[in-house]
Amino acid sequence: MDSSPLFLLLLLRGTKLHLSLCILSEGPNGPIWHRGCEHTWRKFHGHCYRYFSRRHTWEDAEKDCREHSGHLASIHSLAEQNFIRGGHDNTWIGLNDRTVEDDFQWTDKMDLVSPDNFFAGGEDCVVMIAHENGKWNDVPCNYNLPYVCKKGTGNFQLSKR
């Protein structure tokens, strides 16, 4: 049986109780753990986001996001849209209608809510248009574009003592 020390972290924020279980693999002088986002990711409203400037097709971008334990970003508020937009080039987000035409779904299976910024079009993968103030457009999925990944916060090692 593993004899690594455990500790339980309880945080009360307003009326919500957050629970984290951390395992120190090197004992009391081992690594320091932090709940949040790795240094290359940016935190916003309980999620971590990362902009990737390398260009991929929509499918390869989603695959890369999954390899980072996330998905292409889903957007559920104007504040989140503005946080993600940030003036980048046209950018893949996680919305698509690849399964059923005109039945748009987020890659993380979250409900589709505002902002509803669609242009007309018959393509399957959605891009945030930089020069149109972040409005969305569906385009062919084989375009090579930068992308934004989104994932939940988690426990990660900051440094060793």
C-alpha positions in Angstrom: 0.0 0.0 0.0 1.2 3.5 -0.8 2.2 5.5 2.3 2.1 8.9 0.6 0.5 11.5 2.8 -2.9 12.8 1.9 -4.6 16.0 2.7 -8.1 17.2 2.1 -8.7 20.8 1.1 -12.1 22.4 1.7 -12.8 25.9 0.4 -16.0 27.8 1.1 -16.8 30.5 -1.5 -20.1 32.2 -0.9 -22.6 29.3 -0.6 -20.5 26.8 -2.5 -18.2 24.2 -0.9 -15.2 23.1 -3.0 -13.5 19.8 -2.1 -10.0 18.8 -3.3 -8.0 15.7 -2.4 -4.3 16.0 -2.8 -1.6 13.4 -2.5 2.0 14.4 -1.7 4.1 11.7 -3.4 7.4 12.8 -1.6 6.2 13.4 1.9 5.9 16.7 3.9 9.0 18.2 2.1 7.7 17.1 -1.3 6.0 19.1 -4.1 3.7 22.1 -3.4 0.2 21.6 -5.0 -2.0 24.4 -6.3 -5.6 24.4 -7.4 -6.1 26.4 -10.6 -4.5 26.6 -14.0 -1.0 25.8 -15.2 1.2 28.8 -15.9 0.6 28.6 -19.7 -3.2 28.7 -19.2 -5.4 31.7 -18.1 -8.2 31.3 -15.5 -11.6 32.8 -16.0 -14.8 31.9 -14.1 -13.7 28.5 -12.9 -12.1 27.3 -16.2 -8.7 27.4 -17.7 -8.1 28.7 -21.3 -5.2 28.6 -23.6 -4.7 30.2 -27.0 -2.7 28.2 -29.5 -1.2 30.1 -32.4 -0.2 27.0 -34.3 -2.7 26.3 -37.1 -4.6 23.1 -37.3 -7.8 21.8 -38.9 -10.8 21.9 -36.5 -10.6 18.1 -35.9 -6.8 18.3 -35.1 -7.3 21.3 -32.9 -10.0 19.4 -30.9 -7.6 16.4 -30.7 -4.9 18.6 -29.3 -7.2 20.2 -26.8 -8.2 16.6 -25.6 -4.5 15.8 -25.2 -4.4 18.7 -22.8 -7.4 17.3 -20.9 -9.9 19.8 -22.4 -11.9 20.7 -25.5 -12.1 23.5 -28.0 -13.6 26.3 -26.1 -17.4 26.5 -25.5 -18.8 30.0 -24.9 -21.7 30.6 -22.6 -21.8 34.4 -21.9 -20.7 37.6 -23.5 -18.1 38.0 -20.8 -16.6 34.6 -21.7 -16.7 35.6 -25.4 -14.8 38.8 -24.7 -12.3 37.0 -22.5 -11.6 34.5 -25.3 -11.7 36.9 -28.2 -8.7 39.0 -27.2 -8.0 40.3 -30.7 -6.4 37.1 -32.0 -6.7 35.9 -35.6 -9.8 34.0 -36.7 -9.9 31.2 -34.1 -11.5 27.8 -33.9 -14.0 27.3 -31.0 -15.8 24.1 -30.0 -19.1 24.6 -31.8 -20.0 22.4 -34.8 -22.8 20.7 -36.7 -20.8 17.8 -38.1 -23.2 15.2 -36.9 -26.5 16.7 -38.0 -26.7 19.8 -40.3 -28.0 22.9 -38.5 -27.9 21.1 -35.1 -24.9 22.8 -33.5 -23.3 21.2 -30.5 -20.3 22.1 -28.3 -17.5 19.6 -28.1 -17.8 19.5 -24.3 -21.5 18.7 -24.6 -22.6 21.9 -22.7 -25.9 23.5 -23.7 -25.8 26.0 -26.5 -26.7 29.4 -25.1 -25.9 33.0 -25.9 -24.2 34.8 -27.6 -25.9 33.8 -30.9 -23.5 35.4 -33.3 -24.0 33.2 -36.4 -23.6 34.4 -39.9 -25.4 32.4 -42.7 -23.5 29.4 -44.1 -23.6 25.7 -44.7 -20.3 24.6 -43.4 -19.7 22.4 -40.3 -17.2 24.0 -37.9 -17.3 27.3 -36.2 -14.7 30.0 -36.1 -14.6 33.3 -34.1 -14.0 36.1 -36.6 -11.4 38.6 -35.3 -12.3 41.5 -37.6 -16.0 41.1 -36.9 -15.7 41.7 -33.1 -15.6 38.0 -32.4 -18.8 37.0 -34.3 -19.1 33.4 -35.2 -19.2 31.8 -38.6 -19.4 28.2 -39.8 -16.6 27.4 -42.3 -15.1 24.2 -43.7 -13.5 22.1 -41.0 -10.3 21.6 -43.1 -9.2 25.3 -42.7 -5.9 25.6 -40.7 -6.5 28.1 -37.9 -5.4 28.9 -34.4 -7.6 27.7 -31.6 -8.6 28.1 -28.0 -8.8 25.2 -25.6 -10.9 25.2 -22.4 -10.7 22.8 -19.4 -11.7 22.8 -15.8 -9.3 23.9 -13.0 -7.3 21.1 -11.4 -4.6 20.3 -8.9 -1.1 20.6 -10.3 2.5 20.7 -8.9 3.8 24.3 -8.6 7.4 23.5 -7.4 9.4 21.4 -5.0 10.5 22.6 -1.6 
